Amino acid sequence: MLDIFDGIERTDAKGTETMEPTMEEKLNACIELCEAGDPEMCAFLGKEFYYGWNVPQDLDRALRYLTVASENGDAISQFTLGFMYWSGRGTEPDQDKALELFLQAAEQDVPEAMYNVAKILLAKDFEKNRDEAVGWLKRSANAGYDTAYDMLSDLED
């Protein structure tokens, strides 16, 4: 397995020296691991490219890498990918796909995903989905997501 934090040997006129890898070398090593199917590295890189942290923002790469991580059960990748589909950021909007991804993340106890599940359910059919949405909002609120408390209060009024 490639260790991206190992020193890299470089030879110049003075001889061979072990040096710290550059950021570009580290990034390339991370991309190589992700492209080889490493779901943890894909989760890391997906978020880096989505938010533009340490790399130029690239929503196409973010979508691709987050999809790999999501399919391998990474809850935060499922949440972020769900938001991409919900908002249409980096992809065509797809409420059903967003709901599916938010549900996967919510079932792994991501409070904001629970809240988003409730919002989508209420938007789809308020009366039919109200009880299920309230259940997700209560779980989200109990997990400490304050915005869920606010929405619960609004539903009770």
Rosetta constraint file for C-alpha pairs under 8 A:
AtomPair CA 2 CA 29 HARMONIC 7.66 0.50
AtomPair CA 4 CA 21 HARMONIC 7.86 0.50
AtomPair CA 4 CA 26 HARMONIC 5.65 0.50
AtomPair CA 4 CA 29 HARMONIC 5.89 0.50
AtomPair CA 4 CA 30 HARMONIC 7.20 0.50
AtomPair CA 5 CA 20 HARMONIC 7.63 0.50
AtomPair CA 5 CA 21 HARMONIC 7.01 0.50
AtomPair CA 5 CA 26 HARMONIC 7.29 0.50
AtomPair CA 6 CA 20 HARMONIC 7.30 0.50
AtomPair CA 6 CA 21 HARMONIC 7.40 0.50
AtomPair CA 7 CA 18 HARMONIC 5.55 0.50
AtomPair CA 7 CA 19 HARMONIC 5.18 0.50
AtomPair CA 7 CA 20 HARMONIC 4.87 0.50
AtomPair CA 7 CA 21 HARMONIC 5.94 0.50
AtomPair CA 8 CA 18 HARMONIC 5.35 0.50
AtomPair CA 8 CA 19 HARMONIC 5.36 0.50
AtomPair CA 8 CA 20 HARMONIC 6.33 0.50
AtomPair CA 8 CA 21 HARMONIC 5.88 0.50
AtomPair CA 9 CA 16 HARMONIC 6.37 0.50
AtomPair CA 9 CA 17 HARMONIC 5.50 0.50
AtomPair CA 9 CA 18 HARMONIC 4.35 0.50
AtomPair CA 9 CA 19 HARMONIC 6.27 0.50
AtomPair CA 10 CA 16 HARMONIC 5.53 0.50
AtomPair CA 10 CA 17 HARMONIC 5.50 0.50
AtomPair CA 10 CA 18 HARMONIC 6.36 0.50
AtomPair CA 10 CA 19 HARMONIC 7.21 0.50
AtomPair CA 11 CA 15 HARMONIC 5.32 0.50
AtomPair CA 11 CA 16 HARMONIC 4.25 0.50
AtomPair CA 11 CA 17 HARMONIC 6.36 0.50
AtomPair CA 12 CA 16 HARMONIC 6.55 0.50
AtomPair CA 21 CA 25 HARMONIC 5.79 0.50
AtomPair CA 21 CA 26 HARMONIC 6.31 0.50
AtomPair CA 22 CA 26 HARMONIC 6.27 0.50
AtomPair CA 23 CA 27 HARMONIC 6.03 0.50
AtomPair CA 24 CA 28 HARMONIC 6.08 0.50
AtomPair CA 25 CA 29 HARMONIC 6.16 0.50
AtomPair CA 26 CA 30 HARMONIC 6.22 0.50
AtomPair CA 27 CA 31 HARMONIC 6.15 0.50
AtomPair CA 28 CA 32 HARMONIC 6.08 0.50
AtomPair CA 29 CA 33 HARMONIC 6.33 0.50
AtomPair CA 30 CA 34 HARMONIC 6.23 0.50
AtomPair CA 30 CA 41 HARMONIC 6.44 0.50
AtomPair CA 30 CA 45 HARMONIC 7.51 0.50
AtomPair CA 31 CA 35 HARMONIC 5.91 0.50
AtomPair CA 31 CA 41 HARMONIC 7.80 0.50
AtomPair CA 31 CA 42 HARMONIC 7.99 0.50
AtomPair CA 31 CA 45 HARMONIC 7.50 0.50
AtomPair CA 32 CA 36 HARMONIC 6.17 0.50
AtomPair CA 33 CA 37 HARMONIC 6.61 0.50
AtomPair CA 33 CA 38 HARMONIC 5.64 0.50
AtomPair CA 33 CA 41 HARMONIC 6.54 0.50
AtomPair CA 34 CA 38 HARMONIC 4.84 0.50
AtomPair CA 34 CA 39 HARMONIC 6.71 0.50
AtomPair CA 34 CA 40 HARMONIC 7.91 0.50
AtomPair CA 34 CA 41 HARMONIC 5.27 0.50
AtomPair CA 34 CA 42 HARMONIC 4.89 0.50
AtomPair CA 34 CA 45 HARMONIC 7.79 0.50
AtomPair CA 34 CA 65 HARMONIC 7.37 0.50
AtomPair CA 35 CA 42 HARMONIC 7.94 0.50
AtomPair CA 37 CA 42 HARMONIC 7.55 0.50
AtomPair CA 37 CA 68 HARMONIC 7.46 0.50
AtomPair CA 38 CA 42 HARMONIC 6.21 0.50
AtomPair CA 39 CA 43 HARMONIC 6.10 0.50
AtomPair CA 39 CA 68 HARMONIC 6.12 0.50
AtomPair CA 39 CA 69 HARMONIC 4.63 0.50
AtomPair CA 39 CA 72 HARMONIC 6.35 0.50
AtomPair CA 40 CA 44 HARMONIC 6.29 0.50
AtomPair CA 40 CA 69 HARMONIC 6.59 0.50
AtomPair CA 40 CA 74 HARMONIC 7.94 0.50
AtomPair CA 41 CA 45 HARMONIC 6.03 0.50
AtomPair CA 42 CA 46 HARMONIC 5.66 0.50
AtomPair CA 42 CA 65 HARMONIC 4.80 0.50
AtomPair CA 42 CA 66 HARMONIC 6.27 0.50
AtomPair CA 42 CA 68 HARMONIC 6.50 0.50
AtomPair CA 42 CA 69 HARMONIC 5.59 0.50
AtomPair CA 43 CA 47 HARMONIC 6.40 0.50
AtomPair CA 43 CA 65 HARMONIC 6.53 0.50
AtomPair CA 43 CA 66 HARMONIC 5.64 0.50
AtomPair CA 43 CA 68 HARMONIC 7.75 0.50
AtomPair CA 43 CA 69 HARMONIC 5.04 0.50
AtomPair CA 43 CA 70 HARMONIC 7.78 0.50
AtomPair CA 43 CA 74 HARMONIC 7.12 0.50
AtomPair CA 43 CA 77 HARMONIC 5.98 0.50
AtomPair CA 44 CA 48 HARMONIC 6.35 0.50
AtomPair CA 45 CA 49 HARMONIC 6.03 0.50
AtomPair CA 45 CA 62 HARMONIC 7.22 0.50
AtomPair CA 45 CA 65 HARMONIC 6.74 0.50
AtomPair CA 45 CA 66 HARMONIC 7.99 0.50
AtomPair CA 46 CA 50 HARMONIC 5.96 0.50
AtomPair CA 46 CA 61 HARMONIC 6.88 0.50
AtomPair CA 46 CA 62 HARMONIC 4.24 0.50
AtomPair CA 46 CA 63 HARMONIC 6.93 0.50
AtomPair CA 46 CA 64 HARMONIC 7.54 0.50
AtomPair CA 46 CA 65 HARMONIC 4.84 0.50
AtomPair CA 46 CA 66 HARMONIC 4.86 0.50
AtomPair CA 46 CA 77 HARMONIC 7.60 0.50
AtomPair CA 47 CA 51 HARMONIC 6.03 0.50
AtomPair CA 47 CA 52 HARMONIC 7.97 0.50
AtomPair CA 47 CA 53 HARMONIC 7.82 0.50
AtomPair CA 47 CA 62 HARMONIC 6.60 0.50
AtomPair CA 47 CA 66 HARMONIC 7.40 0.50
AtomPair CA 47 CA 77 HARMONIC 7.62 0.50
AtomPair CA 47 CA 80 HARMONIC 7.91 0.50
AtomPair CA 48 CA 52 HARMONIC 5.53 0.50
AtomPair CA 48 CA 53 HARMONIC 4.79 0.50
AtomPair CA 48 CA 54 HARMONIC 6.74 0.50
AtomPair CA 48 CA 55 HARMONIC 6.66 0.50
AtomPair CA 48 CA 57 HARMONIC 7.67 0.50
AtomPair CA 48 CA 62 HARMONIC 7.66 0.50
AtomPair CA 49 CA 53 HARMONIC 6.70 0.50
AtomPair CA 49 CA 55 HARMONIC 6.38 0.50
AtomPair CA 49 CA 56 HARMONIC 6.77 0.50
AtomPair CA 49 CA 57 HARMONIC 4.91 0.50
AtomPair CA 49 CA 58 HARMONIC 5.12 0.50
AtomPair CA 49 CA 59 HARMONIC 6.44 0.50
AtomPair CA 49 CA 61 HARMONIC 6.56 0.50
AtomPair CA 49 CA 62 HARMONIC 5.09 0.50
AtomPair CA 50 CA 57 HARMONIC 5.92 0.50
AtomPair CA 50 CA 58 HARMONIC 6.30 0.50
AtomPair CA 50 CA 59 HARMONIC 5.51 0.50
AtomPair CA 50 CA 61 HARMONIC 7.95 0.50
AtomPair CA 50 CA 62 HARMONIC 5.01 0.50
AtomPair CA 50 CA 63 HARMONIC 7.82 0.50
AtomPair CA 51 CA 57 HARMONIC 6.17 0.50
AtomPair CA 52 CA 56 HARMONIC 5.09 0.50
AtomPair CA 52 CA 57 HARMONIC 3.89 0.50
AtomPair CA 52 CA 58 HARMONIC 7.19 0.50
AtomPair CA 53 CA 57 HARMONIC 7.46 0.50
AtomPair CA 58 CA 62 HARMONIC 6.18 0.50
AtomPair CA 59 CA 63 HARMONIC 5.96 0.50
AtomPair CA 59 CA 89 HARMONIC 7.69 0.50
AtomPair CA 59 CA 90 HARMONIC 5.02 0.50
AtomPair CA 60 CA 64 HARMONIC 6.32 0.50
AtomPair CA 60 CA 90 HARMONIC 6.27 0.50
AtomPair CA 61 CA 65 HARMONIC 5.99 0.50
AtomPair CA 62 CA 66 HARMONIC 5.77 0.50
AtomPair CA 63 CA 67 HARMONIC 5.99 0.50
AtomPair CA 63 CA 81 HARMONIC 6.84 0.50
AtomPair CA 63 CA 84 HARMONIC 7.93 0.50
AtomPair CA 63 CA 90 HARMONIC 7.01 0.50
AtomPair CA 63 CA 91 HARMONIC 7.79 0.50
AtomPair CA 64 CA 68 HARMONIC 6.63 0.50
AtomPair CA 65 CA 69 HARMONIC 6.42 0.50
AtomPair CA 66 CA 70 HARMONIC 5.80 0.50
AtomPair CA 66 CA 77 HARMONIC 5.34 0.50
AtomPair CA 66 CA 78 HARMONIC 7.35 0.50
AtomPair CA 66 CA 80 HARMONIC 7.69 0.50
AtomPair CA 66 CA 81 HARMONIC 6.27 0.50
AtomPair CA 67 CA 71 HARMONIC 6.02 0.50
AtomPair CA 67 CA 77 HARMONIC 7.50 0.50
AtomPair CA 67 CA 78 HARMONIC 7.77 0.50
AtomPair CA 67 CA 81 HARMONIC 7.06 0.50
AtomPair CA 68 CA 72 HARMONIC 6.46 0.50
AtomPair CA 69 CA 73 HARMONIC 6.55 0.50
AtomPair CA 69 CA 74 HARMONIC 5.53 0.50
AtomPair CA 69 CA 77 HARMONIC 6.12 0.50
AtomPair CA 69 CA 78 HARMONIC 7.77 0.50
AtomPair CA 70 CA 74 HARMONIC 5.07 0.50
AtomPair CA 70 CA 75 HARMONIC 6.87 0.50
AtomPair CA 70 CA 77 HARMONIC 5.24 0.50
AtomPair CA 70 CA 78 HARMONIC 4.83 0.50
AtomPair CA 70 CA 81 HARMONIC 7.69 0.50
AtomPair CA 73 CA 78 HARMONIC 7.52 0.50
AtomPair CA 74 CA 78 HARMONIC 6.24 0.50
AtomPair CA 74 CA 105 HARMONIC 7.97 0.50
AtomPair CA 75 CA 79 HARMONIC 6.18 0.50
AtomPair CA 75 CA 104 HARMONIC 7.07 0.50
AtomPair CA 75 CA 105 HARMONIC 4.61 0.50
AtomPair CA 75 CA 106 HARMONIC 7.98 0.50
AtomPair CA 75 CA 108 HARMONIC 6.31 0.50
AtomPair CA 75 CA 110 HARMONIC 7.20 0.50
AtomPair CA 76 CA 80 HARMONIC 6.09 0.50
AtomPair CA 76 CA 105 HARMONIC 6.79 0.50
AtomPair CA 76 CA 110 HARMONIC 7.61 0.50
AtomPair CA 77 CA 81 HARMONIC 5.86 0.50
AtomPair CA 78 CA 82 HARMONIC 5.89 0.50
AtomPair CA 78 CA 101 HARMONIC 5.26 0.50
AtomPair CA 78 CA 102 HARMONIC 6.57 0.50
AtomPair CA 78 CA 104 HARMONIC 6.74 0.50
AtomPair CA 78 CA 105 HARMONIC 5.61 0.50
AtomPair CA 79 CA 83 HARMONIC 6.27 0.50
AtomPair CA 79 CA 101 HARMONIC 6.36 0.50
AtomPair CA 79 CA 102 HARMONIC 5.48 0.50
AtomPair CA 79 CA 105 HARMONIC 5.59 0.50
AtomPair CA 79 CA 110 HARMONIC 7.88 0.50
AtomPair CA 79 CA 113 HARMONIC 6.09 0.50
AtomPair CA 80 CA 84 HARMONIC 6.35 0.50
AtomPair CA 81 CA 85 HARMONIC 6.39 0.50
AtomPair CA 81 CA 98 HARMONIC 7.54 0.50
AtomPair CA 81 CA 101 HARMONIC 7.07 0.50
AtomPair CA 82 CA 86 HARMONIC 6.00 0.50
AtomPair CA 82 CA 97 HARMONIC 7.03 0.50
AtomPair CA 82 CA 98 HARMONIC 4.22 0.50
AtomPair CA 82 CA 99 HARMONIC 6.95 0.50
AtomPair CA 82 CA 100 HARMONIC 7.68 0.50
AtomPair CA 82 CA 101 HARMONIC 4.98 0.50
AtomPair CA 82 CA 102 HARMONIC 5.57 0.50
AtomPair CA 83 CA 87 HARMONIC 5.89 0.50
AtomPair CA 83 CA 88 HARMONIC 7.98 0.50
AtomPair CA 83 CA 89 HARMONIC 7.86 0.50
AtomPair CA 83 CA 98 HARMONIC 6.54 0.50
AtomPair CA 84 CA 88 HARMONIC 5.51 0.50
AtomPair CA 84 CA 89 HARMONIC 4.85 0.50
AtomPair CA 84 CA 90 HARMONIC 6.36 0.50
AtomPair CA 84 CA 91 HARMONIC 6.68 0.50
AtomPair CA 84 CA 93 HARMONIC 7.63 0.50
AtomPair CA 84 CA 98 HARMONIC 7.70 0.50
AtomPair CA 85 CA 89 HARMONIC 6.85 0.50
AtomPair CA 85 CA 91 HARMONIC 6.34 0.50
AtomPair CA 85 CA 92 HARMONIC 6.63 0.50
AtomPair CA 85 CA 93 HARMONIC 4.90 0.50
AtomPair CA 85 CA 94 HARMONIC 5.19 0.50
AtomPair CA 85 CA 95 HARMONIC 6.70 0.50
AtomPair CA 85 CA 97 HARMONIC 6.60 0.50
AtomPair CA 85 CA 98 HARMONIC 5.15 0.50
AtomPair CA 86 CA 93 HARMONIC 5.61 0.50
AtomPair CA 86 CA 94 HARMONIC 6.01 0.50
AtomPair CA 86 CA 95 HARMONIC 5.46 0.50
AtomPair CA 86 CA 97 HARMONIC 7.91 0.50
AtomPair CA 86 CA 98 HARMONIC 5.14 0.50
AtomPair CA 86 CA 99 HARMONIC 7.96 0.50
AtomPair CA 87 CA 93 HARMONIC 6.00 0.50
AtomPair CA 88 CA 92 HARMONIC 4.95 0.50
AtomPair CA 88 CA 93 HARMONIC 3.98 0.50
AtomPair CA 88 CA 94 HARMONIC 7.33 0.50
AtomPair CA 89 CA 93 HARMONIC 7.63 0.50
AtomPair CA 94 CA 98 HARMONIC 6.14 0.50
AtomPair CA 95 CA 99 HARMONIC 6.05 0.50
AtomPair CA 95 CA 120 HARMONIC 7.58 0.50
AtomPair CA 96 CA 100 HARMONIC 6.22 0.50
AtomPair CA 97 CA 101 HARMONIC 6.24 0.50
AtomPair CA 98 CA 102 HARMONIC 6.01 0.50
AtomPair CA 99 CA 103 HARMONIC 5.96 0.50
AtomPair CA 99 CA 116 HARMONIC 7.96 0.50
AtomPair CA 99 CA 117 HARMONIC 6.05 0.50
AtomPair CA 99 CA 120 HARMONIC 6.78 0.50
AtomPair CA 100 CA 104 HARMONIC 6.39 0.50
AtomPair CA 101 CA 105 HARMONIC 6.34 0.50
AtomPair CA 102 CA 106 HARMONIC 5.87 0.50
AtomPair CA 102 CA 113 HARMONIC 5.04 0.50
AtomPair CA 102 CA 114 HARMONIC 7.06 0.50
AtomPair CA 102 CA 116 HARMONIC 6.79 0.50
AtomPair CA 102 CA 117 HARMONIC 5.98 0.50
AtomPair CA 103 CA 107 HARMONIC 5.99 0.50
AtomPair CA 103 CA 113 HARMONIC 6.99 0.50
AtomPair CA 103 CA 114 HARMONIC 7.14 0.50
AtomPair CA 103 CA 117 HARMONIC 6.33 0.50
AtomPair CA 104 CA 108 HARMONIC 6.67 0.50
AtomPair CA 105 CA 109 HARMONIC 6.68 0.50
AtomPair CA 105 CA 110 HARMONIC 5.69 0.50
AtomPair CA 105 CA 113 HARMONIC 5.96 0.50
AtomPair CA 105 CA 114 HARMONIC 7.81 0.50
AtomPair CA 106 CA 110 HARMONIC 4.96 0.50
AtomPair CA 106 CA 111 HARMONIC 6.59 0.50
AtomPair CA 106 CA 112 HARMONIC 7.78 0.50
AtomPair CA 106 CA 113 HARMONIC 4.98 0.50
AtomPair CA 106 CA 114 HARMONIC 4.78 0.50
AtomPair CA 106 CA 117 HARMONIC 7.71 0.50
AtomPair CA 109 CA 114 HARMONIC 7.66 0.50
AtomPair CA 110 CA 114 HARMONIC 6.50 0.50
AtomPair CA 110 CA 140 HARMONIC 7.92 0.50
AtomPair CA 111 CA 115 HARMONIC 6.42 0.50
AtomPair CA 111 CA 139 HARMONIC 7.39 0.50
AtomPair CA 111 CA 140 HARMONIC 4.54 0.50
AtomPair CA 111 CA 141 HARMONIC 7.51 0.50
AtomPair CA 111 CA 143 HARMONIC 5.97 0.50
AtomPair CA 111 CA 144 HARMONIC 7.36 0.50
AtomPair CA 111 CA 145 HARMONIC 5.96 0.50
AtomPair CA 112 CA 116 HARMONIC 6.21 0.50
AtomPair CA 112 CA 140 HARMONIC 6.77 0.50
AtomPair CA 112 CA 145 HARMONIC 6.67 0.50
AtomPair CA 113 CA 117 HARMONIC 6.12 0.50
AtomPair CA 114 CA 118 HARMONIC 6.45 0.50
AtomPair CA 114 CA 136 HARMONIC 5.33 0.50
AtomPair CA 114 CA 137 HARMONIC 6.53 0.50
AtomPair CA 114 CA 139 HARMONIC 7.09 0.50
AtomPair CA 114 CA 140 HARMONIC 5.48 0.50
AtomPair CA 115 CA 119 HARMONIC 6.36 0.50
AtomPair CA 115 CA 136 HARMONIC 6.43 0.50
AtomPair CA 115 CA 137 HARMONIC 5.54 0.50
AtomPair CA 115 CA 140 HARMONIC 5.90 0.50
AtomPair CA 115 CA 147 HARMONIC 7.98 0.50
AtomPair CA 115 CA 148 HARMONIC 6.01 0.50
AtomPair CA 116 CA 120 HARMONIC 6.17 0.50
AtomPair CA 117 CA 121 HARMONIC 6.11 0.50
AtomPair CA 117 CA 133 HARMONIC 7.14 0.50
AtomPair CA 117 CA 136 HARMONIC 7.04 0.50
AtomPair CA 118 CA 122 HARMONIC 6.10 0.50
AtomPair CA 118 CA 132 HARMONIC 7.48 0.50
AtomPair CA 118 CA 133 HARMONIC 4.17 0.50
AtomPair CA 118 CA 134 HARMONIC 6.95 0.50
AtomPair CA 118 CA 136 HARMONIC 5.81 0.50
AtomPair CA 118 CA 137 HARMONIC 6.24 0.50
AtomPair CA 119 CA 123 HARMONIC 6.15 0.50
AtomPair CA 119 CA 133 HARMONIC 7.28 0.50
AtomPair CA 120 CA 124 HARMONIC 6.11 0.50
AtomPair CA 121 CA 125 HARMONIC 6.41 0.50
AtomPair CA 121 CA 126 HARMONIC 6.99 0.50
AtomPair CA 121 CA 129 HARMONIC 5.66 0.50
AtomPair CA 121 CA 130 HARMONIC 7.55 0.50
AtomPair CA 121 CA 132 HARMONIC 7.89 0.50
AtomPair CA 121 CA 133 HARMONIC 6.14 0.50
AtomPair CA 122 CA 126 HARMONIC 4.24 0.50
AtomPair CA 122 CA 127 HARMONIC 7.64 0.50
AtomPair CA 122 CA 129 HARMONIC 5.92 0.50
AtomPair CA 122 CA 130 HARMONIC 6.20 0.50
AtomPair CA 122 CA 133 HARMONIC 6.56 0.50
AtomPair CA 124 CA 129 HARMONIC 7.84 0.50
AtomPair CA 125 CA 129 HARMONIC 5.81 0.50
AtomPair CA 125 CA 130 HARMONIC 7.92 0.50
AtomPair CA 126 CA 130 HARMONIC 5.47 0.50
AtomPair CA 129 CA 133 HARMONIC 5.99 0.50
AtomPair CA 130 CA 134 HARMONIC 6.08 0.50
AtomPair CA 131 CA 135 HARMONIC 6.30 0.50
AtomPair CA 132 CA 136 HARMONIC 6.49 0.50
AtomPair CA 133 CA 137 HARMONIC 6.14 0.50
AtomPair CA 134 CA 138 HARMONIC 6.07 0.50
AtomPair CA 134 CA 152 HARMONIC 6.95 0.50
AtomPair CA 135 CA 139 HARMONIC 6.35 0.50
AtomPair CA 136 CA 140 HARMONIC 6.10 0.50
AtomPair CA 137 CA 141 HARMONIC 5.97 0.50
AtomPair CA 137 CA 148 HARMONIC 5.35 0.50
AtomPair CA 137 CA 149 HARMONIC 7.40 0.50
AtomPair CA 137 CA 151 HARMONIC 7.61 0.50
AtomPair CA 137 CA 152 HARMONIC 6.61 0.50
AtomPair CA 138 CA 142 HARMONIC 5.94 0.50
AtomPair CA 138 CA 148 HARMONIC 7.24 0.50
AtomPair CA 138 CA 149 HARMONIC 7.64 0.50
AtomPair CA 138 CA 152 HARMONIC 7.51 0.50
AtomPair CA 139 CA 143 HARMONIC 6.18 0.50
AtomPair CA 140 CA 144 HARMONIC 6.59 0.50
AtomPair CA 140 CA 145 HARMONIC 5.58 0.50
AtomPair CA 140 CA 148 HARMONIC 6.03 0.50
AtomPair CA 141 CA 145 HARMONIC 4.92 0.50
AtomPair CA 141 CA 146 HARMONIC 6.05 0.50
AtomPair CA 141 CA 147 HARMONIC 7.57 0.50
AtomPair CA 141 CA 148 HARMONIC 5.08 0.50
AtomPair CA 141 CA 149 HARMONIC 5.40 0.50
AtomPair CA 145 CA 149 HARMONIC 7.28 0.50
AtomPair CA 146 CA 150 HARMONIC 6.72 0.50
AtomPair CA 147 CA 151 HARMONIC 6.42 0.50
AtomPair CA 148 CA 152 HARMONIC 6.13 0.50
AtomPair CA 149 CA 153 HARMONIC 6.21 0.50
AtomPair CA 150 CA 154 HARMONIC 6.32 0.50
AtomPair CA 151 CA 155 HARMONIC 6.25 0.50
AtomPair CA 152 CA 156 HARMONIC 6.26 0.50
AtomPair CA 153 CA 157 HARMONIC 6.41 0.50
